[in-house]
Amino acid sequence: MPAKSLRTSESHTLELAAHAHAQQMATRVVASRSTDVEDCRELLGMLGLSGSAGLPVAESPVRR
């Protein structure tokens, strides 16, 4: 693998790790500020963080 491609791959891997960490931190903040479990679940869903919290993610309905 060429050196430039290897650096790009490493950079992408680091970016994915940073994104996952940011999502984890955001999930913790939402959980700490929620009033109860349902509130937390609803807020995480609105913010698109359900998957990072380990909750099932509902697929969006298809628009026609």
N, C-alpha and C positions, 0 to 999 in steps of 0.2 A: 504494500500500500504506500503511495507517495506521502512524503512528509506533510504537505499541505492538507491532504485529505485526512490524515491521521489527526492533525491539530483541529480540523473542523469537527471531526467525530468526537474528540475529547471535549471540545467547547460545547457541542450539542448535549453531550452527556451531563456536563456540569450545569448547563442551563435547565435541563429537565430535573435535576436534583434540587436546584434552587427553587424552581416552580413548585415542586412537591412540598418542599419545606415551607414556602410561603402559604400554600393551601392548608397545611397542617396548622400553622400558627393562626391563620384566619379562622379555622374551624374551632380552635381552642377559645379564641376571643368570643366568637358567637355563642359557644356553649356556656362560657362563664357569664355572659350578659343575658342569657335567656331566662324567662320566668319559670318554665317547666319543659318537659320533654317535647310536648307537641309544639310549643313555641320554637324550640331549638330546631326541630325537624323542619318546620315551615320556613324558618329563616335560612337554614342551610340549603334548602331546595331553591329558594328565591335567588340565592347567591351562586347557585351552581356548584355547591360544595358537598352535596350529598355523597357523591362517589368517594371523595377524600375522607369522609367520615365513616365509610364502610356501610352506608345505608343503601338500600336498593334504589336505583335511579330509574324513574319512569320515563319511557320514551315519549317524545312530543307527538301529538297527533299530526297526521299528514294534512296539510292545507290544500284545498282544491279550489 
